Amino acid sequence: NAAALAAGLEALGLGLPVPAAERLPPLTLVSVPRGIDEARVRKYLLDEFSLEIGGGLGKFKGNAWRIGLMGSSSTRRNVSLCLTALSQALAAQGYRSSSDPLAAAATTYS
């Protein structure tokens, strides 16, 4: 599930600042694109999808999100929900991606 999430996030054009070999499957750090209000995205996710992701901490405050895939929430369905919701939240602020995050995520399950 973590690999599928990472593939989908990268398809959205979002950076993953932690090198692949050092990532922890239950927690993914995602760079916020320039010009995007990260708190507004988190509010949109919560209000529209009842989906909560964390903001960055320390040097990443205001510049990153933390997405957890832990326990029973680590499912293919939740990966798809997160990618869909995040794509819509970013689009609401004018961000566009040329790749389909769900298709990219699906390739990791094959």
C-alpha positions in Angstrom: 0.0 0.0 0.0 2.8 2.4 0.8 4.4 1.7 -2.6 1.1 2.4 -4.3 0.6 5.6 -2.4 4.1 6.8 -3.3 3.5 5.9 -7.0 0.2 7.8 -7.0 1.7 10.9 -5.3 4.6 11.0 -7.8 2.1 10.7 -10.6 0.4 13.8 -9.2 3.8 15.5 -9.5 4.3 15.7 -5.8 7.7 15.2 -4.3 8.6 12.7 -1.6 11.6 14.2 0.2 12.6 11.0 2.0 14.8 8.7 -0.2 13.0 5.5 -1.1 15.4 3.3 0.8 14.8 5.3 4.0 11.0 5.6 3.9 8.8 4.0 6.5 5.8 2.2 5.0 3.3 3.5 7.7 4.2 7.2 7.1 4.8 9.1 3.9 6.1 12.6 3.8 4.9 14.7 0.8 6.2 18.0 -0.4 3.5 20.7 -0.8 3.7 22.2 -4.3 4.6 25.9 -4.6 1.6 28.2 -4.5 -0.6 25.6 -2.6 -2.0 26.5 0.8 -1.2 23.3 2.6 -3.7 24.0 5.5 -6.5 24.6 3.0 -5.8 21.3 1.4 -6.0 19.5 4.8 -9.2 21.3 5.6 -10.7 20.3 2.2 -9.8 16.7 2.8 -11.4 16.7 6.2 -14.5 18.6 5.2 -15.2 16.8 1.9 -13.9 13.3 2.5 -13.6 13.0 6.3 -9.9 12.3 5.6 -7.3 13.7 7.9 -3.6 14.0 7.0 -1.0 15.7 9.1 0.9 18.9 8.4 4.7 19.0 8.4 6.7 19.3 11.6 9.9 21.1 12.3 11.7 22.3 9.1 8.8 20.8 7.1 6.1 22.9 8.8 4.0 24.5 6.1 5.9 22.7 3.4 4.9 19.1 3.7 2.1 16.7 4.6 2.3 13.5 6.6 0.1 10.6 5.3 -0.3 7.6 7.5 -1.1 4.1 6.4 -1.3 2.2 9.7 -3.2 -0.8 10.9 -6.7 -1.3 9.4 -6.4 1.9 7.4 -3.6 0.5 5.3 -5.9 -0.7 2.5 -6.0 -0.4 -1.3 -9.4 1.4 -0.8 -7.9 4.0 1.5 -4.9 4.6 -0.9 -7.4 5.3 -3.7 -9.5 7.5 -1.5 -6.5 9.5 -0.4 -5.2 10.0 -4.0 -8.6 11.0 -5.3 -9.2 13.4 -2.5 -5.8 14.9 -2.6 -6.1 15.3 -6.4 -9.4 17.2 -6.0 -8.2 19.3 -3.2 -5.2 20.4 -5.2 -7.3 21.0 -8.3 -9.5 23.3 -6.2 -6.4 25.5 -5.8 -5.6 25.4 -9.5 -3.0 22.6 -9.4 -3.1 20.3 -12.4 -1.4 17.0 -12.9 -0.8 15.3 -16.3 -0.8 11.8 -14.9 -3.5 9.6 -13.4 -2.6 8.8 -9.8 -5.0 5.9 -9.5 -3.5 4.2 -12.6 0.0 4.7 -11.2 -1.0 3.2 -7.9 -2.7 0.3 -9.6 0.5 -0.7 -11.4 2.1 -1.5 -8.0 -0.6 -4.0 -7.2 -0.2 -6.0 -10.4 
